[in-house]
Every structure is written in C-alpha cells, then in structure tokens.
C-alpha cells in the first residue's frame, strides 16, 4: 500500500520519522526517486532533498559510479543493436583455445607477445583476436584457466611447480584477458629452466605413449576413435586415462562411452 505522506496527519510522528529514516537509507544505496516514492510517499521527497544537500560518502560515490557504468553499457548495447553492429561474445572454448595456444608456443621454446598469441589462435579472424584480447568477461576466463585442458598441460604444471597455485590465481584478477595472458607470460619467463625442460620431456613421453597406444589399437583392428575408446574402456580404463592415452578431449571420450551405453 502506498504511504499516505509526511505530515498529512494520517500517521503518527513516530511513524513519519520511521518512514523518513527508511527512505533516507534506501536513497543512500541508490534507489531511484520513483522507487522511493512508491515505497514511502512524500517522505521520500524530504529524504532525497536532505541527501542531496549533504556531501556524498565514499560508498555513495562508488554506488553512483557503478550505476553510471551500468547505464553506459546498456546505452552502448542499445546503440550497437540500433546500428546492427554484432556484439562479440566469446565462449569458454574460445578462451581455452587461446590459452592452449600460448602454452603450446611456450612448449616450442618461445615467449611470444600477447598479440602474437591471439593472432596465432585466430589467424583468419583478426577482429576476433583483438576482441578476445580486450575481453573483460572474468567468469568464462576463469573457467578456461581451470579447465582440464589447461590444468593438465605440461607447461602449466611446470609453472605451478615453480610458483604455486595461489600465485597462479593472479591471472584471474586481471582486468582483461590480454592482461591475464601477459601475467602468464611473465610467470613462464621466470619459471625454473630445469622444470621447463622436464615438462618438455614429459610431453614428448606422453606423445610417444599416445602414438604407441593408437598403433597398438590399429593393429588390433580398431580404426575409428570410437572403436579405440571402447576398446580401452573394455579394459576398465576410465575416461581421463583414455583421453590421456589417445590424446583426445575427455568430454569427447565420455560422450562416446555414454552413447555406447544408450545404443
């Protein structure tokens, strides 16, 4: 029910003071004039006037800034939509692909710049390379860093051995994806040389095991990826082990196993 207003005589002085204090509190955290008037009636006008006459607190200034940023983003989105300009949206898979590209380049002995990494990841789409480098989508970026494809990469393991997981999480706090990749590059450059060499040896050994496993399965008559996965699964090996042995994505392996049970 709409409040009857301040000083109308419909409420006691105590009730009016309560409404005023509540309106003042909600005005301080950023409720709009319309919202305040709907909740508190005329008491909202007094609260707004008193609040505007005071110097803003740090919290109020920050709240106002956040509202302005949010509105600016909405206005940008409306403008782009009106101009029929496509808005770039990047998936977790896109971020993961770029990170793996960077780690693979580290594996090959280089420490390329961030722009070189994103361009190597999307050689035929320079606009996408630039867009993802400047992306500020922290949630999907964090999911990519924490994905099995990254966590199990030998270069990632080498850096974790040197810096520790907590230090590696600094990559999550970067403002843009490009800055996150830059932090990763700096960490790799400071990584222990012996640890990096050991990681490269581990990768070569893993590649040799994968090649040997595929050749062995081919000799046994398993020619397709599906046949190879199911052959190893029949040996009571789990999806993670199968994916590692065949050099496949674990989700792909799980999907093959799941479909085989349904079929």
Residue pairs with C-beta under 8 A, 6 or more apart in sequence:
2 38
2 41
3 11
3 19
3 39
3 40
3 41
3 42
3 43
4 10
4 11
4 41
5 41
5 42
5 43
6 16
6 19
6 20
6 41
6 42
6 43
6 45
6 46
7 16
7 42
8 42
11 19
16 43
19 40
19 41
19 43
20 40
20 43
20 46
20 47
22 39
22 40
23 36
23 39
23 40
23 43
23 44
23 46
23 47
23 48
24 47
24 50
24 51
26 35
26 36
26 39
26 40
26 47
27 36
27 44
27 47
27 48
27 51
28 51
28 57
28 59
28 60
29 63
30 60
30 63
30 64
30 67
31 39
33 44
33 48
36 44
36 47
36 48
37 44
37 45
40 47
56 64
77 87
80 87
81 87
88 127
88 128
88 131
88 132
88 135
90 128
90 131
90 132
90 135
90 137
90 140
91 140
92 140
92 143
92 144
92 147
94 128
94 132
95 132
95 135
95 140
95 141
95 143
95 144
95 145
95 177
96 144
96 147
96 149
96 150
97 121
98 117
98 118
98 121
98 132
98 177
98 181
99 144
99 145
99 150
99 181
99 184
100 149
100 150
100 153
101 117
101 120
101 121
102 112
102 117
102 181
102 184
102 185
103 150
103 153
103 155
103 156
104 155
105 111
105 112
105 117
105 120
106 155
106 188
106 196
107 154
107 155
107 199
107 200
107 203
111 185
111 188
111 189
112 120
112 185
113 185
114 133
114 178
114 181
114 182
114 185
115 129
115 133
115 178
117 181
118 129
118 130
118 132
118 133
118 178
118 181
119 126
119 129
121 129
122 128
122 129
122 132
132 177
133 176
133 177
133 178
133 181
134 176
134 177
134 178
135 141
135 176
135 177
136 175
136 176
136 177
137 177
138 172
141 172
141 177
141 180
142 172
144 150
145 171
145 172
145 180
148 240
148 250
149 249
150 156
151 157
152 244
154 199
154 200
154 202
154 203
154 206
155 188
155 196
155 199
157 199
157 202
158 191
158 192
158 195
158 196
158 198
158 199
159 168
159 184
159 187
159 188
159 191
160 168
161 192
161 195
162 187
162 190
162 191
162 192
162 195
163 187
163 190
163 191
167 187
168 187
170 183
171 180
171 183
171 184
172 180
174 180
174 182
174 183
188 196
206 244
207 247
209 245
210 244
210 245
210 246
210 247
213 232
213 245
213 246
214 228
214 246
214 247
217 227
217 228
217 231
217 232
220 231
221 227
222 228
222 231
225 246
225 248
225 252
225 256
226 256
226 260
228 246
229 242
229 246
229 248
229 253
229 256
229 257
230 256
230 257
230 260
232 241
232 242
232 245
232 246
233 242
233 257
233 260
237 245
239 250
239 253
239 254
239 257
240 250
242 248
242 253
243 249
243 250
243 252
243 253
246 253
